[in-house]
Amino acid sequence: MKYDEKVNSDEIIKVSHLTHDFGGGMGVFDVSFAVKKGEVYGFLGPNGAGKSTTIRHIMGFYKPDSGATYVNGKESFAHYAEILKDVGYLPGEPALPLSYTGKEFIREMEALKGVTDESVLQDLITYFQVDPNLQCKSMSMGMKRKMAILVAFMSDPDIFVLDEPTSGLDPQMQEKFIHFVKEEKKKGKTILLSSHLFAEVDATCDRIGIIKDGKLVNEFEADALKHNTQKTFIVTFGSDAAVTAFSSASHPAIKVIAQKPELCELTLVVDDKDINALIALLSQYDVQNFREQKETLRDYFMSFYKEDQSFKGVR
């Protein structure tokens, strides 16, 4: 039975056991996830992890070795022309025709997508401060990125596939783009956002998938991380003796996850419900400092890359 015949109407984008092996460990391997209607899904990983490869399959540009991808129940490779017309696609490396002006490029994309109402386009030009009269060959990287944003959003589609959307934009424009995505989310748009920027993913996404070496290693609700009941505290004791006494005692609700003997410091993990018990226990010892360490998206992500000591691919 084809996926088209048993499609879950809530799953607008579907990646099912996708594998494409380029050799040498490069590619994607048995990747599966879905983006639900009205959801912003963050696809988080460093450059080279397999994000763009997955997205190119979703758009129908590549044929998988095995598995498949679907958009609105249609298998991507077989229906790539429909998908390209119906989806707001922002490539990771936008290539503009150098002999065109921005306006000429827009006109050609309007013809391909059947856009006749330019009201959305004009709003985008104003919001992102784009000069469409410039020659594409003379545009900065940031301006080329903004041109690609115009083309992706000007037809006001219900589905967006965005590959590193703010790459090349200055910090102010990155913030404006994040605000823009939030507004599109309020309208019920379905968005797959691939990125290596924690702030971008953290600010916009409902669910997040982490990809490493071409494999999806974790998938979670963004709110679950923000409202995690497990809390981490850093405690600085007044002496080695206090550290030793506390560490040797039995504390079933408290877990010591790190130690810095030179600083008389312990890092502890405890559940919300046991925080009062922790404070009562610490009051029996010589404690100089007690502070909570918030777990960020970056902290959680890096737990999957902790063995990569020189890793700098995501920020």
Secondary structure, 3 states (H helix, E strand, C coil): CCHHHCCCCCEEEEEEEEEEEEECCEEEEEEEEEEECCCEEEEECCCCCCHHHHHHHHCCCCCCCEEEEEECCEECCCCHHHHHHHEEEECCCCCCCCCCEHHHHHHHHHHHHCCCCCHHHHHHHHHCCCCCCCEHHHCCHHHHHHHHHHHHHCCCCCEEEEECCCCCCCHHHHHHHHHHHHHHHHCCCEEEEEECCHHHHHHHCCEEEEEECCEEEEEEEHHHHHCCCEEEEEEEECCHHHHHHHHHCCCCCCEEEEEEHHHCEEEEEEEHHHHHHHHHHHCCCCEEEEEECCCCHHHHHHCCCCCCCCCCCCC
